[in-house]
């Protein structure tokens, strides 16, 4: 597993919308371990689909998707869920925080719902460190409705990092942040890569952010053609 | 599973008012049938016990229910009295005959005039003080004493018989000589006196200064060497004490003194059957077995209970359907939360377990609340039974 890429998508196609839907082809992607890649493109260009394919949230109909050395087509539904909560960090476009949990509880959510996982002292300590690194320590006891948009986004990023995932998949992680906060978030994400060797795939519509990540896949129609 | 339970608990805590209302709905749905069943059982047992200890009731020829409830529960009813001579007649066959007079009230509590046979038959004893013996003495039931906040040595005044009738007898002051031990029966909520005191309270018996001492025309309407006829304007004593006790008297035929009803107890069922037949044949008199009347009443109550049970069942079904609807709508409103939990990697059934756990906690809390309410209802029902 150590020598294989963190993410390898080859000729993957997925049918969306049932029998009367349409087929979507994913770009071929090879993301090496401990490296970062940005995926840019306008809305509807397939960025989110790419993230969902890579995490196993969307099952491909043809082609190959290997994530962290695992061929996702070979895994059952329950197996893939259990694997995802342990090895994949996900940042959703809408943050997807649970409204009735505090900031800290939201960060620790993977340990609460993950099969066989528990939030011990060490995980709490890590949650606090992550919150501190993106300047949201003051929101740990608040519920999401008492956080700003940016604070919710950073809590969501902390949640994706708390399990020390091997692959971090971020869907527009800096979309609503000012320059300073965006820098903090990108630095925290990059620290996971440099310190732990995590691989990172970020989708963004902001080319400036994409340039800072490293390698870039451009899904805009002109670039794709 | 522990995490799911914790999440469910947090979700309920985040909406305390909604959770409390849901639990309350469940609680009431549980409590209503439990309480009604328990109340009915106690009602049934209390009625039967009272009826069994009062085998035959004799009184005026009125409604069976009026007669039985006036005798067993001292309930006020428009009933003509029966003459005291009926008691003497009834006791002719060696039966235990207990006379009752329940015409007056004290602070809305029934004033029950009777004799020692009543206390012996009902096994009533005084917790404090003694049973009434002299004119003007009263012994108060345990609940009545608590409600009126009175004890031995205090005085109570009978309620005016008719506030609009100026010629009616005046209220009299009674001295409390005892507080009865609680029995869990209507006796607890009554005030007991001797029969003469009950007659005094309704104006049949009265006391005043020596007739010879009256001089004025407004007080004296006629005088002979032997008798002095006093007018209704003469003031009668309202308080009985050592000095005036001997002056109390009545002008009626002693056989005609009014009684509300008689309780008749025979040594054997055969004695009672014979007495029942003989007394019921008397003109203007009704004699009946209180147990039969109570059975008849309970049959009606059972029919009402079955109707009530149907309503309670409908109520439970409606509450259940509403709960399902609420949880279904909640699940739709919380679709994003469900998606997040699934996407992060929870097991497929986790969202279902989450909502089921929330529902289970609501049902559990509602059930506990319901049982608590039912216990409270049953405790209150015991008081209610005394009131009934």
HADDOCK unambig.tbl for C-alpha pairs under 7 A between the chains (distance, minus, plus):
assign (segid A and resid 57 and name CA) (segid B and resid 343 and name CA) 6.64 0.50 0.50
assign (segid A and resid 78 and name CA) (segid B and resid 347 and name CA) 6.34 0.50 0.50
assign (segid A and resid 78 and name CA) (segid B and resid 348 and name CA) 6.96 0.50 0.50
assign (segid A and resid 81 and name CA) (segid B and resid 345 and name CA) 4.30 0.50 0.50
assign (segid A and resid 81 and name CA) (segid B and resid 346 and name CA) 6.33 0.50 0.50
assign (segid A and resid 81 and name CA) (segid B and resid 347 and name CA) 6.60 0.50 0.50
assign (segid A and resid 82 and name CA) (segid B and resid 345 and name CA) 5.81 0.50 0.50
assign (segid A and resid 84 and name CA) (segid B and resid 345 and name CA) 5.67 0.50 0.50
assign (segid A and resid 85 and name CA) (segid B and resid 344 and name CA) 5.62 0.50 0.50
assign (segid A and resid 85 and name CA) (segid B and resid 345 and name CA) 4.59 0.50 0.50
assign (segid A and resid 96 and name CA) (segid B and resid 336 and name CA) 6.86 0.50 0.50
assign (segid A and resid 96 and name CA) (segid B and resid 337 and name CA) 6.88 0.50 0.50
assign (segid A and resid 96 and name CA) (segid B and resid 340 and name CA) 5.85 0.50 0.50
assign (segid A and resid 98 and name CA) (segid B and resid 337 and name CA) 5.82 0.50 0.50
assign (segid A and resid 100 and name CA) (segid B and resid 10 and name CA) 6.61 0.50 0.50
assign (segid A and resid 100 and name CA) (segid B and resid 11 and name CA) 5.64 0.50 0.50
assign (segid A and resid 100 and name CA) (segid B and resid 14 and name CA) 5.47 0.50 0.50
assign (segid A and resid 110 and name CA) (segid B and resid 344 and name CA) 6.65 0.50 0.50
assign (segid A and resid 112 and name CA) (segid B and resid 3 and name CA) 4.82 0.50 0.50
assign (segid A and resid 113 and name CA) (segid B and resid 3 and name CA) 5.76 0.50 0.50
assign (segid A and resid 113 and name CA) (segid B and resid 4 and name CA) 6.64 0.50 0.50
assign (segid A and resid 113 and name CA) (segid B and resid 346 and name CA) 5.36 0.50 0.50
assign (segid A and resid 114 and name CA) (segid B and resid 345 and name CA) 6.33 0.50 0.50
assign (segid A and resid 114 and name CA) (segid B and resid 346 and name CA) 5.29 0.50 0.50
assign (segid A and resid 115 and name CA) (segid B and resid 346 and name CA) 6.69 0.50 0.50
assign (segid A and resid 115 and name CA) (segid B and resid 347 and name CA) 6.96 0.50 0.50
